Amino acid sequence: MADIAEASQKKLKTRISKFRKCNKDEQEKEKFFNKLGISFTINVPDENSENEKMINIYSNPDGNITYSEYIYADEENFSQEGISNEELESIVDDFSDFKLKLDNDGEIDEDSLDSFCSFTINLFNKNPEKKDDLITIYTTPDGSVLFAEYVYTEEENFSQIDITEKDLKVIVEAFSDYKLNME
């Protein structure tokens, strides 16, 4: 088996090439996007930095929500519960202006790290029991990209790579129409 870092670089390059094709061909995009899943996570600030509170919204690449949940975790407890449609409507409304964009000036505002979001693209694999890969883009609540990473897993091994700005532009373009909705 090839070195996991090498395999991951190769797989990322293949994924970026696919996104480039999708950006040029709407039929190719539709075909490929039917194999993707999106999880949109909102980190909810907590006075106690040891606690984790987040809202996970799962959708297709068009933003149609399939499931949502609230998660709370501290050192001793973990709870996970579904979000009602009424609460979800409010959340979707609060994030109606969310749009992935590369307008960050390169500086990360410390306050934005308290209430960041992550946009994770779960990529299709022919053998998901043995291989998994995903792209996670960390953003401000309005969608300004802070940074992004690619994670590739092959059986028990994994590799994590920062995504270059050049590649990130390709991905952001592919998801330029993404908008959360409850249809």
N, C-alpha and C positions, 0 to 999 in steps of 0.2 A: 504494500500500500504506500502511496506517495505520502510525503510529509504533509501533515494537516494544514500547515500554513501555506504551503505551495498549492495544495488542492483548493484551499479557500480563496486564494488570489485568483486562480484560474476560474473558479465558479463565479466570483464577483464580476470578473471581466465579461463572462458569458451573460450574466444578468444585465449588466449595463448595456451591452450590445443589443439585447432583447428590448430594453426600454427605448433605446434609440430607434429601433425599427417601429416600435409602437407609436413613437412620436411622429413618425412619417406616414404611417399607414393605419387608418382608423379601423379597418377590418382586422388587421393583425393585433391591434390594441384590444379590441373587443374579445377576440379569441383567447389571448393571453390573460386578460383581466378576469375572465370567467374562472380562472384557476387560482385566483388570489383571495386572501382574506385579510382584512384590516382590523387592527385593534387600536383604538384611540383612547389613550389613558390621560386622565387629568389628575395631577398630583395636588391634593388638597393640603394647604399649609396647616401645620399644627405647632402650637407653642412649644411642645415637647418634641425635640428633633428625633427622639428615640422612636416615636410613634409614626406609623405609616398610615395615611388615609388617601385613598384614591378611588376614582370612578373609572371603570373600564367600560368602553362602548365598543361592541363588535359589529362590524359592518362589511358590506361588499365594497369593491373599489369605487362604486358610485356614491357611497355614503348612506345607503339604505341600511338602517340599523336592524340587526338580527337579535341582539341580546345586550343587556347592560346590567352592571352590578356595582355595588359599593363594597369596598374592602377596607377593613380596619385591622391593623396589627400592631402589637407592642411586644415587649419581651416575653410576655406570658400568654397573651390571647391573640386569636385570629378569628375574625368573623367576616362572612361574605354573604351578601343578600342582594336579591334582585331589586331593581329600581322600578317604581310604578310608572305607568305611562304619564301621569300628571307631572311627576318629578322630572322625568326624562324630557318632556316638552319644554320645561323650564331650562334645563341644561342645554338642550339643542338651541333654544332661543338665545341663551347667553353666549353660545359659540357660533352664532349665525355669521359672524364676520371672519371666522377662522378660514385662512387660506395659506397654504404652504408658500413661503416666499423667502428669497435670499436677499433681504434688505438689511440684514444685521451688519453693522459697521466693523465687525470682528471683535468687539468688546462685549463681554458678558456682564450684564448688570446683576449684581448679587441678589437683588430682590426678585428678579425673574426666575432664579433657581428655586425659590420657595413655591412658586406656582407654575411650574413648567408643565408642558404636555409632552406626550410622546406619541408618535404616529408610526406604528409598526406594520410593515408589509410582510405577511407570512407567505413565502414563496412555495409553489407546488414542487414536489419531488416525486419521482416515480416509485421510490422505495422509502416512504416516510418513517418506517420503523428503524431504518439504519442511517438515513441522512435527513438533515433539516437545515434550512437556511432562512434568515430573515434580515430585513433592513429596518433599523429603528432610527427615526429622525426626532431629535429633541427640539422643542420649539417653545416660544413664549405663548401665552394664551391666544394671541391673535394669529399665530402661525409663522412668525419670524424664526427662521432656523438658527439654532444655537450650535449644534453639531450633529453628526450622524455616524452610525457604525453598522457594520455588517457582521453577522455571526453565522458561522458555518459549523455544523455538528455532523460528525461521521462516527457512528456507533458511540464509543465512550469518549472520544476526543473532540475538542472544539477549538476554533480559532476566532478571534475578534479583531476586526480591522477598522480603523477610522476611514470614512469615505471622503475622498478628495472633493474639493469644491467643484471641479470640472465634472465629476461623476454625479455629484449631488444636483447640479443644474439639470442633468438629463432626467433624474428621478422626479424632481420637483415639477418639471414640465409635464411629465407623464400624468401627474396627479393634480394638475392645475384646476381641474373642474370638480375636485372632491369637495363635497359639502354634506355634513350630517343631515339626515332627514328621516322621518318616521314613516315613510310609505311602505 
